[in-house]
Amino acid sequence: MPKLTRRGFLATSGAALSVRGVAPLARSVSGRRILTLVYDKSLGMMRAVERVVR
């Protein structure tokens, strides 16, 4: 598994979110998606947690 820096993680997360997030956001009528970055100690790196709030 490659070592990712925080900057690299944010760049890859942003690219993945923009690709994945455009279609679902266009068709979701109600609710907001909230993306939170958290540090996962077991992985030793940051990870994204996505929630839908209505």
Biopython code that builds the backbone (N, CA, C, O; Angstrom):
import numpy as np
from Bio.PDB.StructureBuilder import StructureBuilder

atoms = [
    (1, "MET", "N", (0.846, -1.172, 0.000)),
    (1, "MET", "CA", (0.000, 0.000, 0.000)),
    (1, "MET", "C", (0.893, 1.237, 0.000)),
    (1, "MET", "O", (1.785, 1.359, 0.840)),
    (2, "PRO", "N", (0.657, 2.163, -0.946)),
    (2, "PRO", "CA", (1.525, 3.331, -1.025)),
    (2, "PRO", "C", (1.279, 4.290, 0.136)),
    (2, "PRO", "O", (0.161, 4.431, 0.632)),
    (3, "LYS", "N", (2.354, 4.938, 0.547)),
    (3, "LYS", "CA", (2.237, 5.942, 1.601)),
    (3, "LYS", "C", (1.703, 7.229, 0.982)),
    (3, "LYS", "O", (2.269, 7.738, 0.014)),
    (4, "LEU", "N", (0.627, 7.750, 1.532)),
    (4, "LEU", "CA", (0.060, 8.997, 1.047)),
    (4, "LEU", "C", (0.310, 10.099, 2.069)),
    (4, "LEU", "O", (0.144, 9.902, 3.273)),
    (5, "THR", "N", (0.706, 11.245, 1.570)),
    (5, "THR", "CA", (0.799, 12.407, 2.440)),
    (5, "THR", "C", (-0.587, 13.030, 2.546)),
    (5, "THR", "O", (-1.495, 12.671, 1.796)),
    (6, "ARG", "N", (-0.742, 13.941, 3.457)),
    (6, "ARG", "CA", (-2.044, 14.608, 3.595)),
    (6, "ARG", "C", (-2.413, 15.341, 2.314)),
    (6, "ARG", "O", (-3.569, 15.307, 1.892)),
    (7, "ARG", "N", (-1.459, 15.992, 1.701)),
    (7, "ARG", "CA", (-1.726, 16.720, 0.458)),
    (7, "ARG", "C", (-2.120, 15.768, -0.660)),
    (7, "ARG", "O", (-3.042, 16.054, -1.424)),
    (8, "GLY", "N", (-1.426, 14.632, -0.763)),
    (8, "GLY", "CA", (-1.766, 13.636, -1.783)),
    (8, "GLY", "C", (-3.132, 13.027, -1.550)),
    (8, "GLY", "O", (-3.884, 12.785, -2.495)),
    (9, "PHE", "N", (-3.452, 12.777, -0.279)),
    (9, "PHE", "CA", (-4.764, 12.227, 0.044)),
    (9, "PHE", "C", (-5.868, 13.206, -0.318)),
    (9, "PHE", "O", (-6.882, 12.810, -0.894)),
    (10, "LEU", "N", (-5.685, 14.468, 0.009)),
    (10, "LEU", "CA", (-6.701, 15.461, -0.326)),
    (10, "LEU", "C", (-6.878, 15.601, -1.832)),
    (10, "LEU", "O", (-7.996, 15.779, -2.316)),
    (11, "ALA", "N", (-5.777, 15.521, -2.571)),
    (11, "ALA", "CA", (-5.864, 15.626, -4.025)),
    (11, "ALA", "C", (-6.612, 14.435, -4.615)),
    (11, "ALA", "O", (-7.493, 14.616, -5.456)),
    (12, "THR", "N", (-6.274, 13.225, -4.186)),
    (12, "THR", "CA", (-6.965, 12.048, -4.728)),
    (12, "THR", "C", (-8.413, 11.995, -4.251)),
    (12, "THR", "O", (-9.290, 11.574, -5.006)),
    (13, "SER", "N", (-8.679, 12.410, -3.018)),
    (13, "SER", "CA", (-10.060, 12.433, -2.526)),
    (13, "SER", "C", (-10.892, 13.449, -3.293)),
    (13, "SER", "O", (-12.041, 13.185, -3.647)),
    (14, "GLY", "N", (-10.315, 14.591, -3.542)),
    (14, "GLY", "CA", (-11.037, 15.622, -4.296)),
    (14, "GLY", "C", (-11.352, 15.183, -5.708)),
    (14, "GLY", "O", (-12.443, 15.447, -6.214)),
    (15, "ALA", "N", (-10.410, 14.516, -6.349)),
    (15, "ALA", "CA", (-10.653, 14.028, -7.702)),
    (15, "ALA", "C", (-11.722, 12.944, -7.704)),
    (15, "ALA", "O", (-12.606, 12.944, -8.560)),
    (16, "ALA", "N", (-11.645, 12.023, -6.749)),
    (16, "ALA", "CA", (-12.637, 10.954, -6.679)),
    (16, "ALA", "C", (-14.019, 11.507, -6.344)),
    (16, "ALA", "O", (-15.024, 11.053, -6.892)),
    (17, "LEU", "N", (-14.066, 12.475, -5.453)),
    (17, "LEU", "CA", (-15.347, 13.063, -5.080)),
    (17, "LEU", "C", (-15.973, 13.805, -6.253)),
    (17, "LEU", "O", (-17.183, 13.729, -6.466)),
    (18, "SER", "N", (-15.156, 14.519, -7.009)),
    (18, "SER", "CA", (-15.709, 15.253, -8.144)),
    (18, "SER", "C", (-16.241, 14.300, -9.207)),
    (18, "SER", "O", (-17.251, 14.595, -9.846)),
    (19, "VAL", "N", (-15.583, 13.169, -9.407)),
    (19, "VAL", "CA", (-16.059, 12.197, -10.387)),
    (19, "VAL", "C", (-17.305, 11.489, -9.874)),
    (19, "VAL", "O", (-18.290, 11.357, -10.601)),
    (20, "ARG", "N", (-17.266, 11.029, -8.613)),
    (20, "ARG", "CA", (-18.392, 10.292, -8.036)),
    (20, "ARG", "C", (-19.540, 11.193, -7.622)),
    (20, "ARG", "O", (-20.700, 10.783, -7.665)),
    (21, "GLY", "N", (-19.228, 12.409, -7.225)),
    (21, "GLY", "CA", (-20.239, 13.252, -6.599)),
    (21, "GLY", "C", (-21.121, 14.044, -7.535)),
    (21, "GLY", "O", (-22.167, 14.537, -7.113)),
    (22, "VAL", "N", (-20.736, 14.184, -8.790)),
    (22, "VAL", "CA", (-21.508, 15.034, -9.695)),
    (22, "VAL", "C", (-22.863, 14.413, -10.015)),
    (22, "VAL", "O", (-23.880, 15.098, -9.909)),
    (23, "ALA", "N", (-22.913, 13.157, -10.396)),
    (23, "ALA", "CA", (-24.175, 12.519, -10.774)),
    (23, "ALA", "C", (-25.141, 12.369, -9.594)),
    (23, "ALA", "O", (-26.308, 12.734, -9.732)),
    (24, "PRO", "N", (-24.704, 11.847, -8.434)),
    (24, "PRO", "CA", (-25.659, 11.730, -7.318)),
    (24, "PRO", "C", (-26.173, 13.079, -6.816)),
    (24, "PRO", "O", (-27.333, 13.185, -6.418)),
    (25, "LEU", "N", (-25.337, 14.095, -6.829)),
    (25, "LEU", "CA", (-25.788, 15.409, -6.370)),
    (25, "LEU", "C", (-26.807, 15.998, -7.332)),
    (25, "LEU", "O", (-27.707, 16.728, -6.916)),
    (26, "ALA", "N", (-26.671, 15.688, -8.606)),
    (26, "ALA", "CA", (-27.608, 16.210, -9.589)),
    (26, "ALA", "C", (-28.984, 15.585, -9.421)),
    (26, "ALA", "O", (-29.991, 16.252, -9.660)),
    (27, "ARG", "N", (-29.052, 14.322, -9.015)),
    (27, "ARG", "CA", (-30.357, 13.671, -8.914)),
    (27, "ARG", "C", (-30.930, 13.667, -7.498)),
    (27, "ARG", "O", (-32.097, 13.322, -7.312)),
    (28, "SER", "N", (-30.132, 14.043, -6.495)),
    (28, "SER", "CA", (-30.678, 14.079, -5.128)),
    (28, "SER", "C", (-31.504, 15.347, -4.953)),
    (28, "SER", "O", (-31.002, 16.461, -5.104)),
    (29, "VAL", "N", (-32.769, 15.156, -4.634)),
    (29, "VAL", "CA", (-33.686, 16.283, -4.526)),
    (29, "VAL", "C", (-33.591, 16.913, -3.148)),
    (29, "VAL", "O", (-33.485, 18.134, -3.026)),
    (30, "SER", "N", (-33.630, 16.083, -2.106)),
    (30, "SER", "CA", (-33.569, 16.637, -0.762)),
    (30, "SER", "C", (-32.345, 16.092, -0.039)),
    (30, "SER", "O", (-31.879, 14.985, -0.307)),
    (31, "GLY", "N", (-31.850, 16.885, 0.865)),
    (31, "GLY", "CA", (-30.711, 16.457, 1.655)),
    (31, "GLY", "C", (-29.412, 17.085, 1.192)),
    (31, "GLY", "O", (-29.266, 17.498, 0.041)),
    (32, "ARG", "N", (-28.488, 17.144, 2.112)),
    (32, "ARG", "CA", (-27.153, 17.678, 1.830)),
    (32, "ARG", "C", (-26.135, 16.615, 2.123)),
    (32, "ARG", "O", (-26.298, 15.837, 3.063)),
    (33, "ARG", "N", (-25.092, 16.567, 1.339)),
    (33, "ARG", "CA", (-23.995, 15.639, 1.585)),
    (33, "ARG", "C", (-22.892, 16.395, 2.301)),
    (33, "ARG", "O", (-22.464, 17.463, 1.862)),
    (34, "ILE", "N", (-22.439, 15.827, 3.409)),
    (34, "ILE", "CA", (-21.373, 16.440, 4.186)),
    (34, "ILE", "C", (-20.182, 15.499, 4.171)),
    (34, "ILE", "O", (-20.287, 14.343, 4.583)),
    (35, "LEU", "N", (-19.062, 15.993, 3.698)),
    (35, "LEU", "CA", (-17.831, 15.217, 3.646)),
    (35, "LEU", "C", (-16.920, 15.675, 4.773)),
    (35, "LEU", "O", (-16.587, 16.856, 4.871)),
    (36, "THR", "N", (-16.522, 14.747, 5.614)),
    (36, "THR", "CA", (-15.652, 15.045, 6.745)),
    (36, "THR", "C", (-14.385, 14.211, 6.622)),
    (36, "THR", "O", (-14.450, 13.010, 6.356)),
    (37, "LEU", "N", (-13.243, 14.842, 6.813)),
    (37, "LEU", "CA", (-11.980, 14.120, 6.801)),
    (37, "LEU", "C", (-11.592, 13.803, 8.240)),
    (37, "LEU", "O", (-11.540, 14.696, 9.087)),
    (38, "VAL", "N", (-11.322, 12.539, 8.511)),
    (38, "VAL", "CA", (-10.934, 12.109, 9.847)),
    (38, "VAL", "C", (-9.624, 11.346, 9.768)),
    (38, "VAL", "O", (-9.313, 10.735, 8.746)),
    (39, "TYR", "N", (-8.859, 11.384, 10.852)),
    (39, "TYR", "CA", (-7.610, 10.635, 10.914)),
    (39, "TYR", "C", (-7.907, 9.255, 11.487)),
    (39, "TYR", "O", (-8.400, 9.139, 12.609)),
    (40, "ASP", "N", (-7.612, 8.224, 10.728)),
    (40, "ASP", "CA", (-7.842, 6.847, 11.148)),
    (40, "ASP", "C", (-6.523, 6.295, 11.684)),
    (40, "ASP", "O", (-5.575, 6.086, 10.926)),
    (41, "LYS", "N", (-6.471, 6.059, 13.000)),
    (41, "LYS", "CA", (-5.226, 5.603, 13.617)),
    (41, "LYS", "C", (-4.834, 4.207, 13.152)),
    (41, "LYS", "O", (-3.646, 3.907, 13.027)),
    (42, "SER", "N", (-5.826, 3.345, 12.893)),
    (42, "SER", "CA", (-5.505, 1.977, 12.467)),
    (42, "SER", "C", (-4.883, 1.964, 11.073)),
    (42, "SER", "O", (-4.012, 1.139, 10.794)),
    (43, "LEU", "N", (-5.317, 2.863, 10.200)),
    (43, "LEU", "CA", (-4.713, 2.966, 8.868)),
    (43, "LEU", "C", (-3.473, 3.842, 8.875)),
    (43, "LEU", "O", (-2.587, 3.679, 8.037)),
    (44, "GLY", "N", (-3.412, 4.763, 9.813)),
    (44, "GLY", "CA", (-2.291, 5.686, 9.877)),
    (44, "GLY", "C", (-2.370, 6.776, 8.834)),
    (44, "GLY", "O", (-1.346, 7.316, 8.415)),
    (45, "MET", "N", (-3.585, 7.107, 8.409)),
    (45, "MET", "CA", (-3.764, 8.151, 7.395)),
    (45, "MET", "C", (-5.168, 8.740, 7.497)),
    (45, "MET", "O", (-6.006, 8.251, 8.255)),
    (46, "MET", "N", (-5.406, 9.775, 6.738)),
    (46, "MET", "CA", (-6.712, 10.418, 6.721)),
    (46, "MET", "C", (-7.649, 9.608, 5.838)),
    (46, "MET", "O", (-7.225, 8.957, 4.884)),
    (47, "ARG", "N", (-8.946, 9.662, 6.180)),
    (47, "ARG", "CA", (-9.954, 9.048, 5.318)),
    (47, "ARG", "C", (-11.196, 9.918, 5.320)),
    (47, "ARG", "O", (-11.425, 10.696, 6.246)),
    (48, "ALA", "N", (-11.994, 9.777, 4.274)),
    (48, "ALA", "CA", (-13.182, 10.594, 4.103)),
    (48, "ALA", "C", (-14.409, 9.845, 4.611)),
    (48, "ALA", "O", (-14.561, 8.646, 4.376)),
    (49, "VAL", "N", (-15.289, 10.572, 5.316)),
    (49, "VAL", "CA", (-16.559, 10.038, 5.781)),
    (49, "VAL", "C", (-17.645, 10.928, 5.202)),
    (49, "VAL", "O", (-17.648, 12.140, 5.418)),
    (50, "GLU", "N", (-18.569, 10.321, 4.464)),
    (50, "GLU", "CA", (-19.623, 11.088, 3.804)),
    (50, "GLU", "C", (-20.957, 10.804, 4.477)),
    (50, "GLU", "O", (-21.302, 9.645, 4.709)),
    (51, "ARG", "N", (-21.718, 11.865, 4.795)),
    (51, "ARG", "CA", (-23.034, 11.727, 5.413)),
    (51, "ARG", "C", (-24.055, 12.481, 4.579)),
    (51, "ARG", "O", (-23.729, 13.469, 3.922)),
    (52, "VAL", "N", (-25.303, 12.000, 4.613)),
    (52, "VAL", "CA", (-26.402, 12.707, 3.977)),
    (52, "VAL", "C", (-27.297, 13.247, 5.079)),
    (52, "VAL", "O", (-27.803, 12.484, 5.903)),
    (53, "VAL", "N", (-27.495, 14.567, 5.097)),
    (53, "VAL", "CA", (-28.326, 15.227, 6.104)),
    (53, "VAL", "C", (-29.553, 15.770, 5.414)),
    (53, "VAL", "O", (-29.461, 16.466, 4.403)),
    (54, "ARG", "N", (-30.710, 15.442, 5.974)),
    (54, "ARG", "CA", (-31.956, 15.914, 5.351)),
    (54, "ARG", "C", (-32.529, 17.094, 6.069)),
    (54, "ARG", "O", (-33.573, 17.611, 5.673)),
]
sb = StructureBuilder()
sb.init_structure("model")
sb.init_model(0)
sb.init_chain("A")
sb.init_seg("    ")
for serial, (resi, resn, name, xyz) in enumerate(atoms, 1):
    if name == "N":
        sb.init_residue(resn, " ", resi, " ")
    sb.init_atom(name, np.array(xyz, "f"), 0.0, 1.0, " ", f" {name:<3s}", serial, name[0])
structure = sb.get_structure()
